[in-house]
Structure formats: structure tokens, C-alpha cells
């Protein structure tokens, strides 16, 4: 328990150091030795705290170099979401509810801000889905890529991080849902719904893009309910 308290002191120190010195990604942070001396905490506890911060993406550590401020990423949140679902603290249905609201916002922002390159990449992703109708793992991956592209086009990095974490936790449920509830014709309709979303984004029709994404997730929730009812 005491070690947990000391680890938290190290964590708080690093967060305060970053904030007080107005550091940015890639800027240097105090070494383990300096932190240990500054806080009068053993090197081993400091090392463990730094390891946890590195796993969370707060800092970056390389052998022989002082730690640096980390690049924003969703790896820790992804692990948290997978853990929450696997331990049944959160249901896939609840994750899907959150995805609906966040990705409706994402597609509306993407429709406002999209570039020609964004549209081209989305078209390529849909084409990949259409070419993978008989290869379910590839189809699911193209589907995930499609949503990742929209989230990136939204211009909001928090949307991208949160949605990527949810995608990782839902990948298996997506595969099972497609396998158990859809014929080849049904899966082809999924591709068509994605094409309509791209059309709305390309035309910068914000309202239509949002409505189509809501419909897409309503169908996904219906499919999930059928799978859970089997």
C-alpha cells in the first residue's frame, strides 16, 4: 500500500513537471535518478512508476536516454476497454451505444472538414469491403479502417483515440455478428450503406451523414441483439 502511495507521488510529480514547464511532445523529462533524488524515493519505485507511465503513453523511454513527453495514443484505453468487456463490467451493447453518439459526431465533422484525399481513402476502403465479401476477417478489417478514416477526418484527435479503443474491443463481436446474422446479400447491403455515407461526406451534407451513421449503428445494434439471443 505504501509503495502504491509512493508510485502515485512519482506520477503526480511527472504530470506537474510537464504542466509547470509547459512541455510538449518529445521534450525531455527528469531522469529516474533525478526524480529519485528529488522526491527521496527509491530508484526501484521510480522505475516502476515510469514503466506504468510509458505503458499509458504519457512518457517515452529509450535505453540510455532521459524520458520524454509521449505522443498521444489510445493503447492504454484500448486495453482498458478490452478488460472491461472481457470481465463483463461493460457490455458490448454499452460500447455500441457510446460508439453511436461519438461516431455520429465524427461523421458530421468529417463532412464539414473532409479533403479530396479523405474521400479517396474512404472510397478505397469501401472497395476493399466489396472485394472481401467472401473473406470475413478482411471485410471486418476494411470496415474498421473505414470508421478509423472518418474519425481521423473529423480533425478531433480525442474522437480518434476513443473510437480506436472501442473498435479494438469490438472487433470479435463484429465478426461474429456478421457471421451469424447475414447472408451474402445482407453483407452487400452493409457495403452500400457505407457508400451512401461516403457520398454524404463528399457532398458535405452534414445532416444526411449523421442520419446515415445513426441508421448504420441501429442496424448493428439489431444484429447484436440477434446474436445475443441465440
C-alpha positions as CSV (number, residue, x, y, z in Angstrom):
1,X,0.0,0.0,0.0
2,X,2.9,2.3,0.9
3,X,4.5,1.6,-2.5
4,X,1.3,2.5,-4.3
5,X,1.3,5.8,-2.5
6,X,4.9,6.5,-3.4
7,X,4.3,5.5,-7.0
8,X,1.4,8.0,-7.1
9,X,3.8,10.7,-5.8
10,X,6.1,10.0,-8.7
11,X,3.2,10.0,-11.2
12,X,1.9,13.3,-9.8
13,X,5.4,14.8,-9.9
14,X,5.8,14.0,-13.6
15,X,2.4,15.4,-14.5
16,X,3.1,18.6,-12.5
17,X,6.6,18.9,-14.2
18,X,5.1,18.7,-17.6
19,X,2.3,21.2,-16.8
20,X,4.5,23.7,-14.8
21,X,7.2,23.7,-17.5
22,X,4.7,23.8,-20.4
23,X,6.3,20.9,-22.1
24,X,5.2,19.4,-25.4
25,X,5.6,16.1,-27.1
26,X,9.2,15.0,-27.3
27,X,10.5,17.4,-24.6
28,X,12.9,15.9,-22.1
29,X,11.8,14.9,-18.6
30,X,13.8,14.3,-15.4
31,X,15.7,11.0,-15.3
32,X,14.9,8.2,-12.9
33,X,17.9,9.2,-10.9
34,X,17.0,12.8,-10.7
35,X,13.4,12.0,-9.8
36,X,14.5,9.6,-7.1
37,X,16.8,12.2,-5.6
38,X,14.2,15.0,-5.9
39,X,11.5,13.0,-4.1
40,X,13.7,10.9,-1.8
41,X,12.0,7.8,-3.2
42,X,13.9,4.6,-4.1
43,X,15.1,4.1,-7.7
44,X,13.1,0.9,-8.0
45,X,9.8,2.6,-7.2
46,X,10.6,5.4,-9.6
47,X,11.4,2.9,-12.3
48,X,8.1,1.1,-11.8
49,X,6.2,4.4,-11.9
50,X,8.0,5.4,-15.1
51,X,7.2,2.0,-16.6
52,X,3.5,2.5,-15.9
53,X,3.6,6.0,-17.4
54,X,5.3,4.6,-20.5
55,X,2.6,1.9,-20.9
56,X,-0.1,4.6,-20.7
57,X,1.8,6.6,-23.4
58,X,2.4,9.6,-21.1
59,X,6.2,9.3,-21.4
60,X,8.5,7.6,-23.9
61,X,11.6,5.7,-22.6
62,X,14.6,4.5,-24.6
63,X,17.7,2.8,-23.2
64,X,20.4,5.3,-22.5
65,X,18.2,8.4,-22.9
66,X,16.2,10.5,-20.5
67,X,12.5,10.0,-20.7
68,X,10.5,12.3,-23.0
69,X,6.9,13.5,-23.1
70,X,4.9,10.9,-25.0
71,X,2.8,11.2,-28.1
72,X,-1.0,11.0,-27.5
73,X,-2.2,7.4,-28.2
74,X,-5.1,5.1,-27.2
75,X,-3.2,1.9,-26.4
76,X,-3.9,2.1,-22.7
77,X,-7.6,2.9,-23.3
78,X,-7.8,0.0,-25.7
79,X,-6.5,-2.4,-23.1
80,X,-9.0,-0.9,-20.5
81,X,-11.9,-1.4,-22.9
82,X,-11.0,-5.0,-23.7
83,X,-10.6,-5.7,-20.0
84,X,-13.9,-4.1,-19.2
85,X,-15.7,-6.2,-21.8
86,X,-13.8,-9.5,-21.1
87,X,-14.6,-9.2,-17.3
88,X,-18.2,-8.3,-18.1
89,X,-18.0,-4.9,-16.3
90,X,-19.2,-3.3,-19.5
91,X,-21.3,-5.0,-22.2
92,X,-20.7,-4.8,-26.0
93,X,-24.1,-3.2,-26.3
94,X,-23.0,-0.4,-24.0
95,X,-19.9,0.1,-26.1
96,X,-22.0,0.2,-29.2
97,X,-24.3,2.9,-27.6
98,X,-21.2,5.1,-27.0
99,X,-19.9,4.5,-30.4
100,X,-23.1,5.6,-31.9
101,X,-23.1,9.0,-30.3
102,X,-19.3,9.6,-30.8
103,X,-19.2,8.4,-34.4
104,X,-22.3,10.4,-35.4
105,X,-20.4,13.5,-34.3
106,X,-17.3,12.3,-36.1
107,X,-19.1,11.8,-39.4
108,X,-20.7,15.2,-39.2
109,X,-17.3,16.8,-38.5
110,X,-15.8,14.8,-41.4
111,X,-18.5,16.0,-43.7
112,X,-17.6,19.6,-42.9
113,X,-13.8,19.2,-43.0
114,X,-13.1,16.4,-45.5
115,X,-10.5,16.8,-48.1
116,X,-10.3,15.1,-51.5
117,X,-7.8,12.7,-50.1
118,X,-10.1,11.8,-47.3
119,X,-12.8,10.9,-49.8
120,X,-10.5,8.9,-51.9
121,X,-9.3,6.8,-49.0
122,X,-12.9,6.2,-47.9
123,X,-13.8,5.1,-51.4
124,X,-10.8,2.7,-51.4
125,X,-11.9,1.3,-48.0
126,X,-15.4,0.6,-49.3
127,X,-13.9,-1.0,-52.4
128,X,-11.9,-3.3,-50.1
129,X,-15.1,-4.3,-48.3
130,X,-16.8,-5.1,-51.6
131,X,-13.8,-7.2,-52.7
132,X,-13.8,-9.1,-49.4
133,X,-17.4,-10.3,-49.2
134,X,-16.2,-13.9,-49.1
135,X,-13.4,-13.2,-46.7
136,X,-14.9,-12.2,-43.4
137,X,-11.7,-11.2,-41.4
138,X,-10.6,-8.9,-44.3
139,X,-14.1,-7.5,-44.6
140,X,-14.1,-6.6,-40.8
141,X,-10.7,-5.0,-41.1
142,X,-11.8,-2.8,-44.0
143,X,-14.9,-1.9,-42.0
144,X,-12.8,-0.9,-39.1
145,X,-10.5,1.1,-41.4
146,X,-13.5,2.9,-42.9
147,X,-14.5,4.1,-39.4
148,X,-11.0,5.0,-38.5
149,X,-10.7,7.1,-41.6
150,X,-13.9,9.0,-40.7
151,X,-12.7,9.6,-37.2
152,X,-9.3,10.9,-38.5
153,X,-11.1,13.2,-41.0
154,X,-13.1,14.7,-38.1
155,X,-10.0,16.6,-37.1
156,X,-10.5,15.8,-33.4
157,X,-7.7,13.5,-32.0
158,X,-9.8,12.6,-29.0
159,X,-12.5,11.1,-31.2
160,X,-9.9,9.1,-33.0
161,X,-8.4,7.7,-29.8
162,X,-11.7,6.9,-28.1
163,X,-13.1,5.2,-31.2
164,X,-10.0,3.2,-31.9
165,X,-10.1,1.8,-28.4
166,X,-13.7,0.8,-28.9
167,X,-13.0,-0.7,-32.3
168,X,-10.3,-2.9,-30.8
169,X,-12.7,-4.2,-28.1
170,X,-15.5,-4.9,-30.6
171,X,-13.6,-6.5,-33.5
172,X,-14.5,-10.1,-32.5
173,X,-18.2,-9.2,-31.8
174,X,-18.4,-7.6,-35.3
175,X,-17.0,-10.7,-36.9
176,X,-19.4,-13.0,-35.0
177,X,-22.3,-10.7,-35.8
178,X,-21.7,-10.7,-39.5
179,X,-21.1,-14.4,-39.5
180,X,-24.3,-15.4,-37.7
181,X,-26.9,-13.0,-39.0
182,X,-26.1,-12.0,-42.5
183,X,-26.3,-13.7,-45.9
184,X,-24.1,-12.6,-48.7
185,X,-26.8,-10.2,-49.9
186,X,-27.1,-8.7,-46.4
187,X,-23.4,-8.1,-46.2
188,X,-23.5,-6.4,-49.6
189,X,-26.2,-4.1,-48.2
190,X,-23.7,-3.1,-45.5
191,X,-21.3,-2.1,-48.2
192,X,-24.0,0.0,-49.8
193,X,-24.7,1.8,-46.5
194,X,-21.0,2.7,-46.3
195,X,-21.1,4.0,-49.8
196,X,-24.0,6.3,-49.0
197,X,-22.1,7.6,-46.0
198,X,-19.1,8.5,-48.3
199,X,-21.5,10.2,-50.7
200,X,-22.8,12.4,-48.0
201,X,-19.3,13.2,-46.7
202,X,-18.1,14.1,-50.2
203,X,-21.1,16.3,-50.8
204,X,-20.5,17.9,-47.3
205,X,-24.1,17.0,-46.4
206,X,-23.7,17.1,-42.6
207,X,-27.3,16.2,-41.7
208,X,-27.5,13.3,-44.0
209,X,-24.1,11.9,-43.0
210,X,-25.2,11.9,-39.3
211,X,-28.6,10.3,-40.1
212,X,-26.9,7.6,-42.2
213,X,-24.4,6.8,-39.4
214,X,-27.3,6.6,-36.9
215,X,-29.1,4.1,-39.2
216,X,-25.9,2.1,-39.6
217,X,-25.5,1.7,-35.9
218,X,-29.2,1.0,-35.4
219,X,-28.7,-2.0,-37.7
220,X,-25.6,-3.0,-35.9
221,X,-27.4,-3.0,-32.5
222,X,-30.2,-5.1,-34.1
223,X,-27.7,-7.6,-35.3
224,X,-26.0,-7.7,-31.9
225,X,-29.3,-8.4,-30.2
226,X,-29.9,-11.3,-32.6
227,X,-26.5,-12.8,-31.8
228,X,-27.0,-12.4,-28.1
229,X,-30.4,-14.0,-28.4
230,X,-29.0,-17.2,-30.0
